[in-house]
Amino acid sequence: MVPSRARCRLPRPKRLRAAGEEYGAVTGRPRRCGWLDLPALRYAVRINGLDELVITKLDVLDDFDEIRVAESYVIDGKRRESYPSSSRELARCEPVWRSFPGWKTSTAKIRRWEDLPERARAYLEWLEESAGAPVTVVSVGAERDAEIRRAVTVR
């Protein structure tokens, strides 16, 4: 598997990894982490026929000033919205970043979409529009009930 270009270019993976407690349960080895790679998500939605998205660990982003998304790539000087068809192309990709302002407030106790911080909702709504599938569940913590369920019309 070729690693996501968004992971490869993450400026501060340690902070994201620590906030999400992304370490192997048995080995304790740090997992690879990165910002959302939108072309890869679009590709997954398309080839798997996904009609809804579940976003996990939204609460991990609560303390970030800025939330970044690799919204496209530049390959050989040309901007590209779609996921590359070969590992050679992917290796030449440079992510084009889009930044969202952080919401800087805890989402851990929120259980209704309407109660999410406005900036968190804006990020999620942009994500579902850009990915081509609605967000129907958002987890906001490790507890079993730490989720927001949202009824939407599936396209």
Secondary structure as the mmCIF struct_conf table of DSSP 4:
data_model
#
loop_
_struct_conf.conf_type_id
_struct_conf.id
_struct_conf.beg_label_comp_id
_struct_conf.beg_label_asym_id
_struct_conf.beg_label_seq_id
_struct_conf.end_label_comp_id
_struct_conf.end_label_asym_id
_struct_conf.end_label_seq_id
HELX_LH_PP_P HELX_LH_PP_P1 VAL A 2 SER A 4
HELX_RH_AL_P HELX_RH_AL_P1 ARG A 5 CYS A 8
TURN_TY1_P TURN_TY1_P1 ARG A 9 ARG A 9
BEND BEND1 PRO A 11 PRO A 11
HELX_RH_AL_P HELX_RH_AL_P2 PRO A 13 ALA A 19
TURN_TY1_P TURN_TY1_P2 GLY A 20 GLU A 21
STRN STRN1 TYR A 23 TYR A 23
TURN_TY1_P TURN_TY1_P3 ALA A 25 THR A 27
HELX_LH_PP_P HELX_LH_PP_P2 ARG A 29 ARG A 29
STRN STRN2 PRO A 30 PRO A 30
HELX_LH_PP_P HELX_LH_PP_P3 ARG A 31 ARG A 32
BEND BEND2 TRP A 35 TRP A 35
STRN STRN3 LEU A 36 ASP A 37
HELX_RH_AL_P HELX_RH_AL_P3 LEU A 38 ASN A 48
TURN_TY1_P TURN_TY1_P4 GLY A 49 GLY A 49
STRN STRN4 LEU A 53 ILE A 55
HELX_RH_3T_P HELX_RH_3T_P1 LEU A 58 LEU A 61
TURN_TY1_P TURN_TY1_P5 ASP A 62 ASP A 63
BEND BEND3 ASP A 65 ASP A 65
STRN STRN5 GLU A 66 ILE A 75
TURN_TY1_P TURN_TY1_P6 ASP A 76 GLY A 77
STRN STRN6 LYS A 78 ARG A 80
BEND BEND4 SER A 82 SER A 82
HELX_LH_PP_P HELX_LH_PP_P4 TYR A 83 PRO A 84
BEND BEND5 SER A 85 SER A 86
HELX_RH_AL_P HELX_RH_AL_P4 SER A 87 ALA A 91
TURN_TY1_P TURN_TY1_P7 ARG A 92 ARG A 92
STRN STRN7 GLU A 94 PRO A 101
BEND BEND6 THR A 105 THR A 105
TURN_TY1_P TURN_TY1_P8 ALA A 108 LYS A 109
BEND BEND7 ARG A 112 ARG A 112
HELX_RH_3T_P HELX_RH_3T_P2 TRP A 113 ASP A 115
BEND BEND8 LEU A 116 LEU A 116
HELX_RH_AL_P HELX_RH_AL_P5 GLU A 118 ALA A 131
TURN_TY1_P TURN_TY1_P9 GLY A 132 GLY A 132
BEND BEND9 ALA A 133 ALA A 133
STRN STRN8 VAL A 135 SER A 139
BEND BEND10 GLY A 141 GLU A 143
TURN_TY1_P TURN_TY1_P10 ARG A 144 ASP A 145
STRN STRN9 GLU A 147 ARG A 149
#
